Structures are given as structure tokens and as C-alpha cells.
């Protein structure tokens, strides 16, 4: 017999615009309580248009902080942000980071 459970407990942290030095402190602060609680932590990047090495650093530090207590799911990655994540190999380097590309939910 199959069972179905729907959970509403996992947070979704949505970012928009640029992830760079100007937004680093705010993003780190937004992630802090969720990382302390353990994962999974879902990041919605569908409205992120740019990410530099600062954004990569934030993602890597978040994954390290979670360690074996959970994973980070980066959803909605598209365009230049997708290219940065693919080229740097962050998903392959961090076993608790999972990147899901999705052009469908990106704003027109």
C-alpha cells in the first residue's frame, strides 16, 4: 500500500537581482537561521540575474556549515548564473549541494 505525505516545514529562501559583494551580508544573514536548523535548505534562484565569486563563496560556506546535517537545493538556476555554477563545478565539489536548472520560472 502506498502512502503520501505532504510537508510544509522546509523553508524556501528566494533571492532576486544580483548576488555579489553588495548583497553578501544580507544573504548570509537570511540563510543563517536555516543553516543552524539543518537541511534541506531550498534556495530559489529563479529571479537571480547575476552571481559572482562572492555568491559562490556564500553557497560553499553554507554547504560546509550544514555538513552532514542536510543539503542545499538551488532551484531555478538559469542564464549566466547557470553558466557560473556549471563552470566552477560547485555541485560536483560539494556533495550536499544540488543545482536544478529551470528556465520555465525565470521572469520574461
N, CA, C and O atoms as a DFTB+ gen file, in Angstrom:
432 C
 N C O
     1  1       0.845      -1.176       0.000
     2  2       0.000       0.000       0.000
     3  2       0.891       1.240       0.000
     4  3       1.832       1.329       0.789
     5  1       0.605       2.175      -0.862
     6  2       1.383       3.403      -0.980
     7  2       0.905       4.429       0.041
     8  3      -0.257       4.444       0.446
     9  1       1.844       5.287       0.442
    10  2       1.500       6.358       1.378
    11  2       1.998       7.686       0.810
    12  3       3.009       7.735       0.108
    13  1       1.301       8.716       1.112
    14  2       1.667      10.040       0.643
    15  2       1.700      10.984       1.833
    16  3       0.763      11.044       2.629
    17  1       2.806      11.725       1.936
    18  2       2.935      12.716       2.992
    19  2       3.327      14.040       2.360
    20  3       4.246      14.086       1.542
    21  1       2.654      15.100       2.720
    22  2       2.970      16.433       2.238
    23  2       3.490      17.234       3.419
    24  3       2.820      17.368       4.442
    25  1       4.709      17.770       3.258
    26  2       5.322      18.530       4.345
    27  2       5.438      19.997       3.941
    28  3       5.815      20.309       2.812
    29  1       5.118      20.874       4.848
    30  2       5.251      22.309       4.589
    31  2       6.356      22.921       5.447
    32  3       6.448      24.144       5.550
    33  1       7.185      22.095       6.057
    34  2       8.162      22.579       7.018
    35  2       9.469      23.086       6.447
    36  3      10.181      23.817       7.136
    37  1       9.816      22.734       5.222
    38  2      11.098      23.149       4.670
    39  2      11.025      24.572       4.143
    40  3      10.115      24.908       3.385
    41  1      11.977      25.414       4.539
    42  2      11.952      26.799       4.074
    43  2      12.395      26.908       2.617
    44  3      13.163      26.082       2.125
    45  1      11.906      27.922       1.949
    46  2      12.399      28.290       0.628
    47  2      12.883      29.719       0.750
    48  3      12.108      30.629       1.043
    49  1      14.174      29.907       0.524
    50  2      14.767      31.238       0.599
    51  2      14.912      31.733      -0.834
    52  3      15.675      31.167      -1.618
    53  1      14.178      32.792      -1.176
    54  2      14.171      33.317      -2.543
    55  2      15.052      34.547      -2.648
    56  3      14.949      35.478      -1.850
    57  1      15.913      34.532      -3.642
    58  2      16.774      35.677      -3.933
    59  2      16.338      36.284      -5.256
    60  3      15.744      35.605      -6.093
    61  1      16.637      37.579      -5.444
    62  2      16.378      38.217      -6.733
    63  2      17.473      39.228      -7.008
    64  3      18.137      39.716      -6.094
    65  1      17.649      39.534      -8.282
    66  2      18.660      40.513      -8.671
    67  2      20.049      39.911      -8.693
    68  3      20.247      38.797      -9.177
    69  1      21.011      40.655      -8.164
    70  2      22.416      40.253      -8.190
    71  2      22.851      39.668      -6.853
    72  3      22.454      40.146      -5.790
    73  1      23.668      38.633      -6.924
    74  2      24.329      38.096      -5.734
    75  2      25.799      38.436      -5.887
    76  3      26.524      37.808      -6.659
    77  1      26.228      39.451      -5.130
    78  2      27.600      39.934      -5.218
    79  2      28.007      40.552      -3.881
    80  3      27.331      40.347      -2.873
    81  1      29.092      41.299      -3.868
    82  2      29.588      41.882      -2.616
    83  2      28.555      42.799      -1.956
    84  3      28.488      42.874      -0.729
    85  1      27.763      43.485      -2.749
    86  2      26.787      44.431      -2.209
    87  2      25.653      43.729      -1.458
    88  3      25.052      44.313      -0.557
    89  1      25.361      42.486      -1.823
    90  2      24.251      41.768      -1.189
    91  2      24.707      40.634      -0.273
    92  3      23.880      39.968       0.349
    93  1      26.003      40.414      -0.188
    94  2      26.539      39.258       0.543
    95  2      26.099      39.203       2.002
    96  3      25.659      38.152       2.466
    97  1      26.207      40.300       2.729
    98  2      25.854      40.287       4.154
    99  2      24.380      39.983       4.369
   100  3      24.028      39.218       5.267
   101  1      23.522      40.573       3.556
   102  2      22.085      40.331       3.689
   103  2      21.748      38.876       3.391
   104  3      20.923      38.278       4.082
   105  1      22.375      38.305       2.375
   106  2      22.091      36.915       2.017
   107  2      22.598      35.956       3.087
   108  3      21.923      34.989       3.438
   109  1      23.782      36.231       3.594
   110  2      24.340      35.388       4.648
   111  2      23.447      35.425       5.882
   112  3      23.201      34.391       6.503
   113  1      22.965      36.605       6.236
   114  2      22.068      36.743       7.387
   115  2      20.748      36.012       7.162
   116  3      20.202      35.415       8.091
   117  1      20.236      36.057       5.942
   118  2      18.973      35.379       5.630
   119  2      19.114      33.865       5.734
   120  3      18.174      33.182       6.141
   121  1      20.270      33.340       5.372
   122  2      20.494      31.896       5.412
   123  2      20.805      31.388       6.809
   124  3      20.548      30.225       7.119
   125  1      21.351      32.241       7.647
   126  2      21.876      31.828       8.946
   127  2      20.918      30.972       9.785
   128  3      21.321      29.898      10.232
   129  1      19.678      31.394      10.016
   130  2      18.810      30.563      10.867
   131  2      18.497      29.194      10.266
   132  3      18.354      28.216      11.000
   133  1      18.390      29.115       8.955
   134  2      18.050      27.851       8.293
   135  2      19.230      26.893       8.323
   136  3      19.052      25.682       8.454
   137  1      20.432      27.435       8.201
   138  2      21.625      26.591       8.253
   139  2      21.820      26.040       9.663
   140  3      22.257      24.902       9.835
   141  1      21.496      26.842      10.658
   142  2      21.609      26.392      12.035
   143  2      20.638      25.272      12.369
   144  3      20.911      24.446      13.240
   145  1      19.503      25.245      11.677
   146  2      18.472      24.233      11.924
   147  2      18.737      22.929      11.188
   148  3      18.157      21.898      11.526
   149  1      19.593      22.965      10.204
   150  2      19.826      21.781       9.379
   151  2      18.996      21.825       8.122
   152  3      18.121      22.678       7.971
   153  1      19.270      20.905       7.221
   154  2      18.649      20.962       5.912
   155  2      17.525      19.976       5.741
   156  3      17.193      19.264       6.689
   157  1      16.931      19.904       4.583
   158  2      17.358      20.615       3.389
   159  2      16.991      22.099       3.427
   160  3      15.981      22.496       4.008
   161  1      17.829      22.890       2.800
   162  2      17.577      24.312       2.633
   163  2      17.396      24.541       1.138
   164  3      18.282      24.235       0.340
   165  1      16.247      25.080       0.770
   166  2      15.930      25.288      -0.640
   167  2      16.136      26.760      -0.972
   168  3      15.557      27.641      -0.337
   169  1      16.974      27.012      -1.983
   170  2      17.235      28.367      -2.450
   171  2      16.589      28.540      -3.812
   172  3      16.866      27.775      -4.735
   173  1      15.734      29.536      -3.941
   174  2      15.074      29.833      -5.215
   175  2      15.876      30.927      -5.919
   176  3      15.886      32.080      -5.489
   177  1      16.543      30.547      -6.999
   178  2      17.365      31.480      -7.776
   179  2      16.663      31.897      -9.067
   180  3      17.312      32.440      -9.962
   181  1      15.364      31.659      -9.186
   182  2      14.674      31.915     -10.450
   183  2      14.688      33.387     -10.852
   184  3      14.529      33.703     -12.031
   185  1      14.875      34.291      -9.889
   186  2      14.924      35.713     -10.222
   187  2      16.313      36.312     -10.013
   188  3      16.464      37.531      -9.936
   189  1      17.324      35.451      -9.923
   190  2      18.708      35.922      -9.810
   191  2      19.260      36.092     -11.214
   192  3      19.253      35.153     -12.010
   193  1      19.739      37.292     -11.517
   194  2      20.232      37.581     -12.863
   195  2      21.752      37.583     -12.960
   196  3      22.303      37.514     -14.058
   197  1      22.438      37.661     -11.811
   198  2      23.909      37.725     -11.820
   199  2      24.430      37.160     -10.508
   200  3      23.852      37.386      -9.445
   201  1      25.532      36.423     -10.599
   202  2      26.210      35.935      -9.403
   203  2      27.701      35.881      -9.688
   204  3      28.133      35.308     -10.689
   205  1      28.492      36.490      -8.789
   206  2      29.935      36.448      -8.957
   207  2      30.556      35.500      -7.937
   208  3      29.852      34.700      -7.320
   209  1      31.859      35.587      -7.761
   210  2      32.557      34.687      -6.848
   211  2      32.086      34.850      -5.406
   212  3      32.201      33.917      -4.611
   213  1      31.565      36.008      -5.063
   214  2      31.016      36.209      -3.720
   215  2      29.825      35.280      -3.497
   216  3      29.694      34.682      -2.429
   217  1      28.966      35.159      -4.492
   218  2      27.827      34.251      -4.403
   219  2      28.266      32.798      -4.288
   220  3      27.664      32.017      -3.551
   221  1      29.313      32.441      -5.016
   222  2      29.865      31.090      -4.901
   223  2      30.394      30.845      -3.494
   224  3      30.174      29.779      -2.918
   225  1      31.088      31.828      -2.945
   226  2      31.640      31.708      -1.597
   227  2      30.522      31.504      -0.577
   228  3      30.639      30.660       0.311
   229  1      29.445      32.270      -0.702
   230  2      28.304      32.137       0.212
   231  2      27.720      30.727       0.121
   232  3      27.424      30.110       1.144
   233  1      27.556      30.223      -1.089
   234  2      26.992      28.892      -1.297
   235  2      27.899      27.811      -0.702
   236  3      27.417      26.897      -0.034
   237  1      29.185      27.911      -0.940
   238  2      30.143      26.918      -0.429
   239  2      30.209      26.967       1.097
   240  3      30.225      25.925       1.751
   241  1      30.248      28.169       1.661
   242  2      30.277      28.284       3.121
   243  2      28.998      27.732       3.745
   244  3      29.044      27.101       4.801
   245  1      27.868      27.967       3.102
   246  2      26.598      27.441       3.612
   247  2      26.615      25.913       3.594
   248  3      26.184      25.272       4.553
   249  1      27.112      25.335       2.510
   250  2      27.178      23.876       2.405
   251  2      28.117      23.299       3.461
   252  3      27.816      22.272       4.069
   253  1      29.233      23.948       3.674
   254  2      30.172      23.483       4.701
   255  2      29.554      23.578       6.084
   256  3      29.744      22.688       6.913
   257  1      28.819      24.645       6.337
   258  2      28.186      24.814       7.638
   259  2      27.148      23.717       7.893
   260  3      27.048      23.202       9.007
   261  1      26.383      23.366       6.872
   262  2      25.406      22.284       7.022
   263  2      26.099      20.948       7.237
   264  3      25.647      20.126       8.035
   265  1      27.196      20.735       6.523
   266  2      27.914      19.468       6.648
   267  2      27.007      18.289       6.377
   268  3      26.313      18.249       5.362
   269  1      27.013      17.327       7.288
   270  2      26.198      16.134       7.094
   271  2      24.806      16.270       7.725
   272  3      24.095      15.278       7.882
   273  1      24.425      17.495       8.083
   274  2      23.098      17.733       8.677
   275  2      22.057      18.106       7.635
   276  3      20.923      18.425       7.994
   277  1      22.407      18.074       6.364
   278  2      21.426      18.397       5.337
   279  2      22.089      18.821       4.046
   280  3      23.310      18.772       3.901
   281  1      21.256      19.237       3.114
   282  2      21.765      19.654       1.816
   283  2      21.151      21.000       1.421
   284  3      20.176      21.471       2.006
   285  1      21.767      21.586       0.408
   286  2      21.259      22.821      -0.169
   287  2      20.779      22.496      -1.574
   288  3      21.519      21.937      -2.384
   289  1      19.539      22.852      -1.850
   290  2      18.965      22.654      -3.176
   291  2      18.800      24.031      -3.795
   292  3      18.013      24.851      -3.323
   293  1      19.551      24.270      -4.857
   294  2      19.490      25.562      -5.562
   295  2      18.585      25.353      -6.771
   296  3      18.955      24.668      -7.724
   297  1      17.405      25.945      -6.723
   298  2      16.386      25.718      -7.756
   299  2      16.186      26.972      -8.602
   300  3      16.321      28.095      -8.116
   301  1      15.864      26.762      -9.867
   302  2      15.528      27.880     -10.743
   303  2      16.719      28.549     -11.380
   304  3      16.604      29.663     -11.891
   305  1      17.860      27.893     -11.359
   306  2      19.080      28.467     -11.929
   307  2      18.932      28.555     -13.447
   308  3      18.453      27.621     -14.090
   309  1      19.349      29.684     -14.007
   310  2      19.245      29.881     -15.453
   311  2      20.267      30.912     -15.908
   312  3      20.862      31.616     -15.092
   313  1      20.462      30.993     -17.209
   314  2      21.311      32.022     -17.814
   315  2      22.738      32.033     -17.301
   316  3      23.372      30.989     -17.147
   317  1      23.228      33.236     -17.038
   318  2      24.619      33.426     -16.621
   319  2      24.918      32.745     -15.287
   320  3      26.029      32.260     -15.072
   321  1      23.942      32.707     -14.400
   322  2      24.147      32.058     -13.098
   323  2      24.358      30.558     -13.306
   324  3      25.216      29.958     -12.658
   325  1      23.598      29.963     -14.188
   326  2      23.772      28.553     -14.513
   327  2      25.172      28.297     -15.067
   328  3      25.826      27.320     -14.702
   329  1      25.617      29.177     -15.943
   330  2      26.951      29.046     -16.525
   331  2      28.029      29.099     -15.453
   332  3      28.957      28.291     -15.465
   333  1      27.915      30.041     -14.529
   334  2      28.898      30.169     -13.443
   335  2      28.933      28.896     -12.609
   336  3      30.012      28.384     -12.311
   337  1      27.780      28.384     -12.232
   338  2      27.739      27.187     -11.398
   339  2      28.279      25.961     -12.126
   340  3      28.979      25.143     -11.530
   341  1      27.958      25.832     -13.404
   342  2      28.479      24.701     -14.186
   343  2      29.989      24.801     -14.355
   344  3      30.701      23.815     -14.164
   345  1      30.479      25.980     -14.712
   346  2      31.917      26.165     -14.975
   347  2      32.768      25.948     -13.732
   348  3      33.883      25.436     -13.828
   349  1      32.262      26.325     -12.581
   350  2      33.037      26.180     -11.351
   351  2      32.925      24.784     -10.752
   352  3      33.754      24.401      -9.926
   353  1      31.926      24.027     -11.150
   354  2      31.768      22.669     -10.655
   355  2      31.404      22.582      -9.187
   356  3      31.744      21.606      -8.519
   357  1      30.714      23.595      -8.678
   358  2      30.377      23.620      -7.256
   359  2      29.542      22.407      -6.847
   360  3      29.711      21.887      -5.744
   361  1      28.665      21.963      -7.702
   362  2      27.808      20.823      -7.366
   363  2      28.629      19.537      -7.244
   364  3      28.368      18.714      -6.367
   365  1      29.609      19.367      -8.114
   366  2      30.468      18.183      -8.056
   367  2      31.425      18.243      -6.862
   368  3      31.764      17.214      -6.278
   369  1      31.854      19.451      -6.508
   370  2      32.817      19.616      -5.417
   371  2      32.173      19.493      -4.038
   372  3      32.818      19.049      -3.089
   373  1      30.926      19.878      -3.929
   374  2      30.222      19.855      -2.638
   375  2      29.109      18.812      -2.724
   376  3      28.114      19.027      -3.417
   377  1      29.262      17.705      -2.040
   378  2      28.279      16.631      -2.191
   379  2      26.914      16.956      -1.613
   380  3      25.951      16.238      -1.884
   381  1      26.801      18.016      -0.827
   382  2      25.491      18.371      -0.280
   383  2      24.884      19.600      -0.962
   384  3      24.008      20.253      -0.397
   385  1      25.351      19.916      -2.180
   386  2      24.766      20.988      -2.991
   387  2      24.173      20.360      -4.252
   388  3      24.845      19.614      -4.964
   389  1      22.912      20.672      -4.513
   390  2      22.217      20.140      -5.681
   391  2      21.627      21.312      -6.462
   392  3      20.856      22.104      -5.920
   393  1      21.994      21.414      -7.733
   394  2      21.562      22.525      -8.571
   395  2      20.525      22.025      -9.565
   396  3      20.757      21.053     -10.283
   397  1      19.387      22.694      -9.599
   398  2      18.317      22.340     -10.529
   399  2      18.051      23.545     -11.425
   400  3      17.565      24.581     -10.971
   401  1      18.376      23.390     -12.697
   402  2      18.145      24.464     -13.657
   403  2      16.681      24.472     -14.058
   404  3      16.027      23.430     -14.102
   405  1      16.174      25.674     -14.353
   406  2      14.775      25.789     -14.761
   407  2      14.545      27.137     -15.423
   408  3      14.479      28.160     -14.743
   409  1      14.423      27.146     -16.729
   410  2      14.117      28.370     -17.448
   411  2      12.634      28.724     -17.386
   412  3      12.264      29.870     -17.644
   413  1      11.798      27.778     -17.055
   414  2      10.349      27.981     -17.081
   415  2       9.914      29.037     -16.084
   416  3       9.043      29.846     -16.402
   417  1      10.497      29.060     -14.873
   418  2      10.045      30.001     -13.866
   419  2      10.816      31.316     -13.880
   420  3      10.551      32.197     -13.062
   421  1      11.769      31.456     -14.804
   422  2      12.525      32.708     -14.907
   423  2      11.604      33.792     -15.472
   424  3      10.818      33.533     -16.384
   425  1      11.706      35.006     -14.924
   426  2      10.853      36.076     -15.437
   427  2      11.201      36.411     -16.881
   428  3      12.353      36.292     -17.301
   429  1      10.190      36.830     -17.632
   430  2      10.384      37.159     -19.045
   431  2      11.092      38.487     -19.192
   432  3      11.344      38.932     -20.312
